[in-house]
Amino acid sequence: MNPVDKLDATADSVRQQWLESRLANRISLIWTDNRISMISVIRRPSTGYQLRLHHMFQVAPEIIWEALVDYIQNKNRTARHVLQSYIHQWRSLIRYPSAPVLPVPVCQARGRYVDLEAIYQHLNRQYFNDRVQAGIMWMRMSLQRKRTSIRFGVYDRQQKLIRIHRLLDQPFVPHYFVESVVFHEMLHQLIPAIRIHGRWRNHPPAFHRAEREYPYYQQARQWERDNLCRLLA
């Protein structure tokens, strides 16, 4: 395991040594409580890098520190997206004066034909040993009339919330297909994105293997191929 994963808030010297070894340069690491800039990097030929980080990064896992190195070295867009997602996830640590409290979304899981909560509970018991801890709800329908694609579901890691497209709440959509979509989104909580060959993958090989454990996986994929145009209509 990379030593960065084991660090606590007092191990700045180990962090600094790890960064210097990865960046092959001297590092001046400064912790901040900035409310606007969470990451600031200045490189000077004579003194190396001056790195100012918000204190939220003191609890960051290895994958975030690797993304930070990639961002500093290459200004990599994917690494920047990973860092932005982490900052968004830990924004509660940003000390805003009189910060507004965001309302928690009301989870409307019971549709006209499909009860998402019942599906979620069944899958969690049957396949996940109740390890998944998330809310589930139907997405709000957009005003878009003509669709060219559908994102059947999405998992919000920060809110621990699964949203399923309301187009699946129709009598002709098989129960097993809705289950397969919920199963897919539940897996996102247990198998996060990883970096492979320098690129971040939301669906790494372990994810695809686990997804195929759903017994109606092939049947669900075939139904999607046969009926996507009907859902888009």
Disulfide bonds with the S-S distance in Angstrom:
none
